[in-house]
């Protein structure tokens, strides 16, 4: 089912597609985060990414429950947006030689992913509310709040924990 395929005939179909998009994205993030954790050198950054990996696994379990409540089998659909963000992160990481600059690049890449997820969750929550699917809104709001908190934590690592300052002073 493509985003604008004829398989999407109703708002419920569109919401299901969006959930499948998020499901795919979360699973791709679970695969990508260990590489970011391995490459990160800042202790606070490693901890933030490790913590979010654990959260992301819980988010997938919540999405499993969402699909169950909708009477659907959990499955993802290809998401070129998340694939592109992950590909870009990998390319940038391979081009950065200085470890402090690399940490700043990892923060930026991770925040791009968080912003994507925040946008997607916000949309699907609004649709679920409009369609009267209150039974899934709580699960989706929990995931959205975790994504927002992860973004805030990354911001703190970049600004308050010195990742950006160290990267800016790197030779």
Order of alpha helices (4+ residues) and beta strands (2+ residues): alpha-alpha-alpha-alpha-alpha-alpha
